[in-house]
Amino acid sequence: MHELVVLSGKGGTGKTSLVGALAALERNQVLCDADVDAADLHLLLEPTILERHDFYAGHRAVIREDRCLKCGDCLNWCRFQAIAEDFRVNPLLCEGCGVCWSLCPADAVDFPENLCGEWFFSETRLGPLVHACLGVAAENSGKLVALVRQEARRVAENQGREWIITDGPPGLGCPVIASLGDASAVLIVTEPSVSGQHDLERIAALVDHFRLPSFVLVNKADLHWPSARAIRRFCDLKGYNFLGYLPFTPSFTQAQVEGKTILEYDNNEQIKSVLVGLWEKLRQEIQKQNPS
Amino acid sequence: MEVPEIDSARCTFCGKCQEICQFNAIAVLPNAALTFPELCHSCGGCFLVCPELALISKQRRIGTVESGARGPVRFTHGQLRVGEALARPLIRRVRQEAGEGGLTIIDAPPGTSCPVLAAVLGSDMVILVTEPTAFGLNDLKLAVAAVRELRLPLGLVINRSDVGDRRVHDYAARENLPIFLEIPFDREVAEVYARGGLLVEELPEWRRMMRSLWERIQEELSGTRSEKLVAGRGISTSATLRTKHA
């Protein structure tokens, strides 16, 4: 079993559309949407939800008005300015450190576990999908990422599926770090711009940190060829596997609007052959590096 | 950020610091104590409970903050060290640079979770930049829910407004969300952006659009915050919250 994690650093490079395309080509996979902050993969796959689970993580302080002596100690202790002058905790600022709860002289602070979101196990036309929805303004997205990946792995083992294709979170922080442990390889989807290249450099350095192989794809390459070629040179120089260029095409957006992957949407032979070649190269390289 | 270091000459291994730490950043064994600074949220709880004053305050570098200026515009950005998980303390630090008075524009991270909140909290208005696609609409709804939780006024900018369908427009009408600006798709924009150019300097049309956007923002803010404006302090903060696909 191999897990390919698809990342981008910056948003809007076409990461999710590409995950959909790879899924339509491979078929023998479990899909995992680890972009729990703003999950989008389900929009292409129209899943039927088979299981639904609450996700609890961390705690939040709640001050009980009936017990509070308004001594003000907690206001001084709290480093997150989460307690207002009227001794109410702002749940959006509380980081769940528990200092007020542990030390309150009147024992007036409750510290309940925090409902941070939900996760789902679903069936789709392109195979099983594990996905999640982080609560509005919730924390602990890293833990939820770890959880959906662990579930996807379990499903892949049970059903004997060879691949897990994981749609990763944007950025570089805790959810991305949580998406990398034990993965087989990372596909970085970037775009030809100054910011695309900058984010690629940072995300590839993070992947190096985990000693995982990075594969790089430049989407919308024809929007600015000089930047696209600069990205290729950067990959060659650093030893990242450069996979290829995809042209800019409105088909990706149109397919998305209709809830389809690009391969199901139109018969653009050029895009199709690029994608087929790309996935073939990617799967062979990963199989070679991780014989299972 | 501040993290603890254990002074082993003073530590009696009583375990109180481990007990209060919710982030498993301290492990106390029968005759040793270890800290894991990368897990520390800098809440200060361990310093408060240690009866032996055996914790030493250390500063840990999680990233860099850089500031500069271009003409009258001051600019500050933070860069998280690669491999560092917690963005929130760095975002708070970057925002401290803004100071009072004048206008502050914040380019917020994508998504709806803790780093976004750290970027948006305490601002006067949020602009959500979206696009009329399935992904755009889905992420926009999540972002609108998050901003409404904070009770901040918000407005939409629809980028690439002619590429998808009308569902984002319909949603905005249904939810009474004002659309401040629509920007049609333009290959030239992608090219200027790709080479790192500034749109308002290279495309005259963009000067006009951005000026009308700014006028619209001022109009909205004067409705809700007239006192502040009359008092001449202007708008202290204005946040730009990007949805992911914008």
Interface residues (C-beta under 8 A of the other chain):
Chain A: G11 G12 T16 D35 D37 A38 D40 L43 L44 G58 H59 W77 R79 F80 L92 L93 E95 G96 C97 G98 V99 S102 L103 L134 V136 A137 A138 E139 S141 G142 P169 P170 G171 L172 G173 C174 P175 I177 E191 P192 S193 V194 S195 G196 R202 A205 L206 H209 K220 L223 H224 P226 S227 F248 P250 T253 Q254 Q256 V257 G259
Chain B: E19 I20 Q22 F23 H41 S42 C43 G44 G45 L48 V49 L80 V82 G83 E84 A85 L86 A87 R88 P109 P110 G111 T112 S113 C114 P115 V116 L117 L121 T133 A134 F135 N138 D139 L142 A143 A145 A146 E149 L150 V163 G164 D165 R187 A190 E191 Y193 A194 R195 G196 R242 T243 K244 H245 A246
